[in-house]
Amino acid sequence: MKNKIFIVGMGPGKEEMMTEEALAVLEQSDVIIGYSVYLNLLGERFKEKQLLSTPMRQEVERCRLCFEQTKQGKQTALLCSGDAGIYGMASLMYEIGKGYPEIELEVIPGVTAASSGAAVLGAPLNHDFCVISLSDLLTPWELIEKRLLAAAEGDFAIAIYNPSSHKRKDYLKKACDILMHKIEETRACGYVENIGREGTKAVTCTLKELRDREVNMFTTVFIGNSNSEIINGKLITKRGYSIKKRT
């Protein structure tokens, strides 16, 4: 076990929303490495572990730290929010891991924001869907725009990650404007803030209303497809079943 690094998805952060496998792996680990916000979410259960962190935007350094700790004989876990393989650190670990062929990597899945947010809103992803991040730190905006248009053209339900930040306050508005080139402004939509954490907030609205909403970086946005609707305050994307009225 000492030559293996676990890449752990912790879900939204609450212990009850983590998998038993994730909890067991963290219990086995000598050192847990992650962004400080995620380490703080672990609470008291793992306070006796060695907890190491690097600041935001030092993801490469954080991954290298995992390999260096493992080389010292420590059982190491890298902690990621949501699922480590969905906008997480898993791919970067495998890239860097080419330089450490003696160390094995194992990804432990977690509940991503698309799943946990959808559960709060109702069933917005109950048919074909795609996930698009609006963060242009690593992806050019021109490519994000192409993906938004393609998703709208294909009539996918869409989960949008990273819809806003201090430097990208108008990105959700820009995304809605792009989508409205292809879909109607009355399209059923919704968003969830602080999924699975204190202060969870869920809102349903139309695409036009969504355009003018202010959201934060802890928000996941959902755009319905042409068959989505808001039912009793929940955003529902239908599978297409034929429902006959009982007589």
N, C-alpha and C positions, 0 to 999 in steps of 0.2 A: 504493500500500500504506500510505502514511503516515496516511491517514484511515480506517483500519480497525483495529478491536480484535478480536483472537482470544480467544475464551472457551474455554479448553482443559481438557478432562477428562484427568487424569493417571492414572486407574485407581487401584490400591492404593498406588502409589508407586514400585515397582521399575521400572527403565528397561525391562527386557525385557517388562513388562506394559503399556507405553505403546504407542500406535499409532505407526507411522512418520510419519503425518501430524502427530500431536501433537509429536513430536520435531523434525520439520522446521520447524514453525511457531515453536517456542521458539528454535530456532537462528537464525531470521530476525529475531527480536524484539530490540529495543534494551533494553527494560525488561520484567521479569516481576514481576507483582504478585500477592500471595496471602497467605494465612494463614502464619505463620512455620513451623508444623509441616510444611506442604506444601512450602515453599521449601527446607527442610532436607533433604527427601527427594530433591531433585534431584541432590544430591551434587556431585562435582567438575566434571562436564561443563559446567555453566552458571555456574560461579563467577565468570567474567569479566563476566557480564551485570550490569546494574543491577537489584538485587533490592529491592523495596519491599513493606512489609507494614503492616497495621493489626491491633490486637488482636482477639480473639474478641468477637463482638457489635458490631463496628464494620464490618459488611458494607456498609452504605450508603456510608460514608466510603471504603471500599476501592474500591467501584465508581466513585465520583466521581473518585478518584485516577487511575483508568485513563483517563477522559475528559480530565482535565487534562494528563496526560502526553502523550496523543495530540495535543492542541491545541498542544503545544510542538514538534511535529514528530517525535516518537519513535514507532517501531513498538512497540506495546504488546500484551502478552498477559496475560490474567487467568487464574491457575492455580486449578483446583478439583480436589478429590479425586474419585475415581470418575468419574461423568459429570456435566458441568456443568448438564445439563438435568434431572437427577434429584436433587432436594433440593440442587441446586447454585445457582450465582449467575446462570445464564443469564437467567431471567425478570426478576430485579431489574435486570440490565444493560439489558434491553429497556425496562423501565419508566423508568429514569433516562435512557436514550438518547433518549426523546422530547424532551428538552431540548437534545439535540445532534444535530439532523437532518443535519448535514454529515458525521457520523461513522458509518461502516458497521460492523455487528457480524457476526461469523461464529463459529458454535459448532463446535468440534472435539470429536467424541464420544470418550468414554473408557469403560473397563470399570467398571460400577457394582458395588457390593458384592453385590447379589443374584446377579449372574452369576458373579463370582469366588468368592464363598462357596459357591454351589451346586456349582461345579466341585470344590471341596475335599470337600464332603459326599457327592457322588455325582451324583444327578439329582433333587433335590427339587422343581424347578419345571418338570417335563417335561410338564405339562398346564396348564390355565388357572390363573393365579395373580394375586395382587395384592401390592402393596408398601404397608406402613403404617408410619409413624413414630410412636413413642411420645412424642416430644418435644412438650410443650405450651407451649413458648416462644412459638410463633406460631399454634398451633392449640388451641382449647379442648378440655379432656379429654372433655367431653360428646360432642363430634364424633368424637374418636378412638374412644370407646366404641361409638358407632353404627356406625362403619366396621368395627370388629372383629366386632361381632355380624352385620353384613351379610355379611362375608367368610365367617364360619362358616356362616351360613344358606345361602349360595350354594355351599358345599363347595369353596371355592378353597383351593389351597395358598397359604401366606402367608409372605412375607419381611418381617421386622420390623427396621426401622432404629431406632437410638437407643433401645435397650431399657433403658438405665440411665445414671445419672450420679451425681455426689456428692449432688445435691439430689433425685434421683429413684430412690433405691435400690430401692423397692418397686414400681416401675411394671411390671416384667415379671410379678411375682406378681399384680398387679391385672389385667393383660391376660389371663393364664392363667385366672384366676377367671372373667372375663367369657366367655372362649371355652368354658369347661367348662359354661356354661349351655346350649350348643348342641351340643357335640361330646364324645365320650367321653374319659376321662382317660388311656386307653391309646393315644391317637393318636400316631403316630410323628412325632418332632420331632428337631431338632438345632440346633447353633449353632457358629459359627466365630469365633475371636478373632484379631485382628491378621492379617487376610487379606492374603496376598502380602507380608508383612513378617516381620522376625525374630520368632520365637516363635509362629508360626501354630499354633493349637490347634483341633481339630475334635472335637466330641462329639455322639453320638446318644443319644436318650433318649425317654421317653414325655412326654406333656403334663403329667402329674402330677409327674414327676421334674423337668421343666423349671421348674415353678412355684417350686421351692425352690432353684434354682441361682442363684449370684451371678455376674453378668456385668458387664462394663464398657462404656464408651461406644465401644470399638473392636470391639464384638461385633455380628454380624448373626445373627438368630434365624430359623429356618425351621420352620413348622408344616405338616405334611403334610395332604393331603386324605384322604377316607375310603378311598381305594385305595392310599395310601402305605404302605410298609413298610420295615423296616430289613433289608437283605440284605448279609451279610458285613461288617457294620459301617458300611454306607453307607445314607444316606437316599434312597429311590427312590420317585418318584411315577410310576405307570404311565400309559402312553398308552391302554391298553385293547386292545392287540393280542392275538389269540388264538394261543397258543403250543401247538402240538401236539407231544406226545412222539413221538420217533422210535422206530420199532420195529426 
